[in-house]
Amino acid sequence: MKMGGGYELNSSFIFDKALLTLIDNLPTPQDYNLTEWKNKNLREIKGLNFNPSKSEISKLPLDTKVSFVEMASVSNNGYIENKIDKTLEEVKGSYTYFIENDIILAKITPCMENGKCAIAKDLTNQIGFGSSEFHVFRTDNTKINIKFLFVFLNRDDIRKRAEKSMTGSSGHRRVPISFYENLQIPLPPLDAQEKIVQAINSIEQKISSLQTELNSLNGKQKEILEKYLF
């Protein structure tokens, strides 16, 4: 079976007819006027902002609670593993500022190459601060869906291209924000992006369900081995 874009998917791994139907019906450029589906530099996309300024929250009381995210707390698998509450007083300075649903992406080696990238979720007061070694991407979702952008950025081939653009001395090399500003993305209309994201979310849910089932079966296997072979 082919996914949109011509990618092959082995249906024996997706035990869900509804999910297979969803994937089979993903939109393609041929379903649209091609002027509505073309490559754009990220900096050309209206409503997409890079590394927003802390001045947005300059009038908040310094005792306001926010979430703090260390670099080590960002999983290599695309999510934030741990957050701790701090006050604005504690995080003012060089820490990176972001808010709910922003993308945070490591810019320093080897964290960038390892895939430390996540969408910020469940932040205290919807505000977050973290390592100064994060880039932040924010969209108003009028031209580009935040999950669509996240999936695009959080790919091995993008990281390999970013690695070639790093600057600085050995051990402290970083990807400049200009690399991402000039990065081209195939930009479908928003409704097509949302359908693609829906399919991705469904696949992720299926993977999570299968992983839970696998963990349960591994536990049953251990029980049997301990009961009968020890």
C-alpha positions as CSV (number, residue, x, y, z in Angstrom):
1,M,0.0,0.0,0.0
2,K,1.3,3.5,-0.8
3,M,1.0,6.5,1.4
4,G,0.6,10.1,0.1
5,G,3.9,11.1,-1.5
6,G,4.6,7.5,-2.7
7,Y,5.9,6.0,0.5
8,E,5.4,2.3,0.9
9,L,3.7,1.1,4.1
10,N,3.6,-2.5,5.1
11,S,0.0,-3.0,6.2
12,S,0.8,-6.1,8.2
13,F,2.2,-3.8,10.9
14,I,-1.0,-1.7,11.2
15,F,-3.8,-3.8,12.4
16,D,-6.5,-1.2,11.9
17,K,-8.7,-0.9,8.8
18,A,-9.8,2.7,9.7
19,L,-6.2,3.8,10.0
20,L,-5.2,2.2,6.7
21,T,-8.2,3.9,5.0
22,L,-7.1,7.3,6.5
23,I,-3.5,6.8,5.2
24,D,-4.7,5.7,1.8
25,N,-6.8,9.0,1.5
26,L,-4.0,11.4,2.5
27,P,-4.0,14.5,0.2
28,T,-1.4,14.8,-2.5
29,P,-0.3,17.8,-4.6
30,Q,-2.4,16.4,-7.5
31,D,-5.5,16.9,-5.4
32,Y,-4.9,20.7,-5.3
33,N,-4.1,23.6,-7.5
34,L,-0.3,23.3,-7.6
35,T,0.0,27.0,-6.8
36,E,-1.4,26.2,-3.4
37,W,1.2,23.5,-2.7
38,K,4.7,24.7,-3.2
39,N,8.0,25.0,-1.4
40,K,8.6,28.0,0.8
41,N,11.4,29.2,3.0
42,L,10.3,29.1,6.6
43,R,10.9,32.8,7.0
44,E,8.4,33.5,4.2
45,I,5.5,31.9,6.1
46,K,3.2,34.4,7.7
47,G,2.5,33.8,11.4
48,L,5.7,31.8,11.9
49,N,8.1,33.4,14.4
50,F,11.6,32.4,15.5
51,N,13.0,32.9,19.0
52,P,10.2,35.3,20.3
53,S,11.3,38.1,22.6
54,K,10.8,37.9,26.4
55,S,9.4,41.4,26.2
56,E,6.0,39.7,25.7
57,I,5.9,38.9,29.4
58,S,7.9,41.8,30.7
59,K,4.9,43.2,32.7
60,L,4.2,39.9,34.5
61,P,5.0,39.8,38.3
62,L,8.4,38.2,39.1
63,D,6.7,35.7,41.4
64,T,4.7,34.2,38.5
65,K,5.2,30.5,38.3
66,V,6.5,29.0,35.0
67,S,7.8,25.7,33.8
68,F,11.5,25.2,33.5
69,V,12.9,22.6,31.1
70,E,16.5,21.5,31.1
71,M,18.1,20.1,28.0
72,A,18.4,16.7,29.6
73,S,14.6,16.8,30.1
74,V,13.9,16.8,26.4
75,S,13.6,13.2,25.1
76,N,15.4,12.1,21.9
77,N,11.9,10.8,20.9
78,G,10.2,14.1,20.6
79,Y,8.6,15.1,23.9
80,I,9.5,16.8,27.2
81,E,10.1,14.2,29.9
82,N,10.2,16.5,32.9
83,K,9.4,20.1,33.9
84,I,9.9,21.9,37.2
85,D,8.2,25.0,38.5
86,K,10.2,28.2,39.0
87,T,9.4,31.9,39.3
88,L,10.2,34.4,36.6
89,E,12.6,35.9,39.1
90,E,14.6,32.6,39.1
91,V,14.7,32.3,35.3
92,K,15.3,35.8,34.1
93,G,18.6,36.2,32.3
94,S,20.0,34.0,29.5
95,Y,17.4,31.2,29.6
96,T,15.3,30.6,26.5
97,Y,11.6,31.8,26.7
98,F,8.7,29.9,25.1
99,I,5.0,29.3,25.6
100,E,2.4,26.5,25.2
101,N,2.6,24.8,21.8
102,D,5.9,26.3,20.8
103,I,8.5,24.0,19.3
104,I,11.8,23.9,21.2
105,L,14.8,22.4,19.3
106,A,18.3,21.9,20.5
107,K,20.8,24.0,18.5
108,I,24.1,22.7,20.1
109,T,26.1,19.5,19.3
110,P,25.5,16.7,20.1
111,C,21.9,17.4,21.4
112,M,20.7,18.6,18.0
113,E,22.0,15.5,16.2
114,N,20.5,13.3,18.9
115,G,17.0,14.6,18.2
116,K,16.2,16.8,21.2
117,C,13.1,18.5,19.9
118,A,9.6,18.8,21.3
119,I,6.3,20.7,21.3
120,A,5.9,22.4,24.7
121,K,2.8,21.1,26.4
122,D,1.1,21.5,29.8
123,L,3.3,24.4,30.9
124,T,2.6,26.2,34.2
125,N,0.7,29.3,33.3
126,Q,1.4,28.3,29.7
127,I,4.9,29.8,30.0
128,G,8.2,28.0,29.8
129,F,11.9,28.7,30.1
130,G,14.8,26.4,29.4
131,S,18.3,26.0,28.2
132,S,19.9,28.9,26.3
133,E,20.8,26.2,23.7
134,F,17.2,25.9,22.4
135,H,15.8,27.5,19.3
136,V,12.1,28.3,19.5
137,F,9.5,28.2,16.7
138,R,6.0,29.6,17.1
139,T,3.1,29.7,14.7
140,D,-0.4,31.2,14.8
141,N,-1.6,28.1,12.8
142,T,-3.1,30.2,10.1
143,K,-0.6,29.1,7.4
144,I,1.2,26.2,9.0
145,N,0.1,23.7,11.6
146,I,2.5,23.4,14.5
147,K,2.5,19.6,14.5
148,F,3.1,19.6,10.7
149,L,6.1,21.9,11.3
150,F,7.4,19.8,14.1
151,V,7.3,16.6,12.1
152,F,9.1,18.3,9.3
153,L,11.9,19.7,11.6
154,N,12.2,16.5,13.7
155,R,13.6,14.4,10.9
156,D,17.0,12.7,10.4
157,D,17.6,14.3,7.0
158,I,16.9,17.8,8.4
159,R,19.3,17.2,11.3
160,K,22.0,16.0,8.9
161,R,21.6,19.2,6.8
162,A,21.6,21.3,10.0
163,E,24.8,19.6,11.1
164,K,26.6,20.8,8.0
165,S,25.5,24.4,8.8
166,M,26.9,24.4,12.3
167,T,29.3,27.2,13.4
168,G,31.7,27.5,16.3
169,S,34.6,25.6,17.8
170,S,34.7,21.8,18.3
171,G,32.4,20.7,21.1
172,H,30.5,24.0,21.1
173,R,29.1,23.9,17.5
174,R,25.6,25.3,17.1
175,V,23.1,25.6,14.3
176,P,22.3,29.3,13.5
177,I,18.7,30.3,13.3
178,S,19.4,31.5,9.8
179,F,19.6,27.8,8.7
180,Y,16.0,27.3,9.7
181,E,14.8,30.6,8.4
182,N,16.1,29.7,4.9
183,L,15.0,26.0,5.1
184,Q,12.5,25.1,2.4
185,I,9.3,23.2,3.3
186,P,6.7,21.8,1.0
187,L,3.6,23.7,2.2
188,P,0.2,22.2,1.5
189,P,-2.9,24.2,2.2
190,L,-3.9,24.2,5.9
191,D,-6.7,21.7,5.5
192,A,-4.3,19.2,3.8
193,Q,-1.7,19.7,6.6
194,E,-4.4,18.9,9.2
195,K,-5.3,15.7,7.4
196,I,-1.6,14.7,7.3
197,V,-1.3,15.5,11.0
198,Q,-4.4,13.5,11.8
199,A,-2.9,10.4,10.1
200,I,0.4,10.9,11.9
201,N,-1.4,11.3,15.3
202,S,-3.3,8.1,14.6
203,I,-0.1,6.2,13.7
204,E,1.5,7.5,16.9
205,Q,-1.5,6.4,19.0
206,K,-1.3,2.9,17.3
207,I,2.4,2.6,18.1
208,S,1.8,3.6,21.7
209,S,-1.0,1.0,22.0
210,L,1.1,-1.7,20.5
211,Q,4.0,-0.8,22.8
212,T,1.7,-1.1,25.8
213,E,0.6,-4.5,24.6
214,L,4.2,-5.6,24.0
215,N,5.2,-4.5,27.5
216,S,2.2,-6.5,28.9
217,L,3.2,-9.6,26.9
218,N,6.8,-9.2,28.1
219,G,5.6,-9.1,31.6
220,K,3.5,-12.3,31.1
221,Q,6.5,-14.0,29.6
222,K,8.5,-13.2,32.7
223,E,5.8,-14.5,34.9
224,I,5.7,-17.8,33.1
225,L,9.5,-18.2,33.1
226,E,9.7,-17.5,36.8
227,K,6.8,-19.8,37.6
228,Y,7.9,-22.8,35.5
229,L,11.7,-22.6,34.9
230,F,13.1,-21.4,38.2
